[in-house]
Structure formats: structure tokens, C-alpha cells
Amino acid sequence: MKIYYNPKRKALSRELRKKSTLSEVLLWKIVKGRKIKGYQFMRQKPIGDYIVDFFCSKLKLVIEIDGISHNDKSESDQIRQQKLESMGLSVLRFYEWDVKKDIHAVVEAIEDWIEKFEKETQPPVSPFSKGD
């Protein structure tokens, strides 16, 4: 399924980038500049009717950071996640306090997801390939 970029959300996404939470800033410092396994991430990316915290188009991966304000939004977050997944995207969610408390564990979880993705999407090696 095609990932729909919504240009009507562009101004809002710019505003959200200016008002990033501490946990978003901490994670952005790590994922920007292809620092995680060479993949490019964008932040506050408009996709469909939503603006996701982080997005990697090559991996079709959305990363969301849930803050304290998300406690009462679990149902709407679930609907949002289902819609993103229906577009063929995967969604990783982390709590804001986990990012602040142990950013290395969060990065490790992202890297583990990427390694699994790469293994699942690589074509099988031919038994007739050179080198054996």
C-alpha cells in the first residue's frame, strides 16, 4: 500500500519539530544523520492524517514516543497504530521515561528490530553462489 504524505500537515509538523519533548530530542540526536545502521530517519513526519514522531521510509518503520499525556489516549493510539500498520508500516512505541532513563536500551531495541527486518527481507542465498 502507498504511504500517503499529507502536505496539509506540513506546517503543523514544523511546529512540532520546534516544540520537541526532551525524549524526542534525545532520540533524534541518535537517529539523525544515518547513525543507526545507516538508515535515514525523519522526525515529525506527516503520514496520512497523522504526524509520527520518527519515520524511516526504507524500513517502513514508525517510532513513537508516548509521554504522560498518552495514558488517556491508548484507544486512539491503538486506532492510529492500526491505520499506520494497514499502510504496510511497522510501529515501535517507547515510553518517554524509558527514553530519558535508558536511551541505550531503546536504541538497542530499534537496532534489534532492524536486524530482524534485514534478515526477513534479504533474498535467500543461492547454493550455487561463488565462494564455496
N, C-alpha and C positions, 0 to 999 in steps of 0.2 A: 504494500500500500504506500502511496506517495505521502511524504511528510509535508504538510501544508504550512508554509510560512505566512503569517498574518501581518501584513505591513501596517494595519491599523493599530497594532500593539507596539510598534517601534518606539514611539515617544515614551510610553509607559516603561518599556524595558530600559530605556536610557535613564529614566528617573530612578528605577530600582537599582541600577548599577551604581548610581551616585549615593544611594542610601543603603548600601550593603550592610548586613549584620557582621559582627566580628567573626563569627564562624564562617561566613561566606568569604570574607577577606582572607582568612587563614587558609581555607581550602583553595581559593583562587591563586594564592602565591605558589602553591604546589602544582596545580594542574596547568597553569598558563605556560606558554612557551614550549609546549610538547614535552614537558618534564616527566610525564607518566607514560613510559614505554613508547614515546614518540608520537602519541596521539594528540591532536588538536582539540581542545575544549573551548567552548564559548560560554559566556555567562549571561544570565537573564535573557535567554533566547526565546522569542515568540514562536510557538508551535501551535497551530490551530487556534483555539480560543484561550490558550494558556501561555504563561511565561514561565519557563522552567529555570531552575537555579543554574544548572550546568548542562551542556549538551555536547556530545561528540557524534558528528554525523557519520563518520566512518564506522564507528562501533554501534550506531543507532542506540546510544546509551544516554539516558537522562539521570542526573544525580540531583536529588532534592535534599535540602536540609530543613528538617522540621524543628521549629522553635517552640517555645512555651505556648504561643498563641495557637499552635496546631492541635493542642489537646482536644479542643471542642470542634475541630474540623475533620475528624477522622472519617466521617461518612463522605463528605465532599472530596477529601483527598483520595478515598477509595474509588469514587466515580471518575475523578481526574486521572488516576493511575490506569484504570480500565480503558479509558478513551485513548490514552497515550499508548498503551500496550496494543490496542486494536489497530494502531497505525504501524505496528511492527517494531515498536520501541521497547527497550528494557528499561526498568526504573529501579535505581538503587536509592534507598532512603536512609538517612542518618539523622540522629537527634543532634540538635545544636550543642548540647552539653558534651556529647561524645566527641565532636569535632574539637571543642575547646580543651577537653580533658586529655584526650589521647588521639591526636591527629594522625600519629603514625599507624595506629590500628585501623583508622578509616582509610588511609592511603593503601595499606596492605589489603584491605577488603576490596578496594577498587582494582588493585593490581591482580588479585586472585580472580576476580570476575573477568578481567581482560584476558588472562592466561586461559581460562576455561573457554571463553569466546573464541580465541585464536585456535585452540585445539579442535573445537567443534566445527569451525568454518574452513579449516585447511583441507585441501583436497588430499585424498589418500595417496601415499607414495606407491608408485608402481614397483612391483617386484623386479622389473626389468630395467630399472634405472641404473645409471652408471655408478661406480664406486663400490660395488660389492664383489 
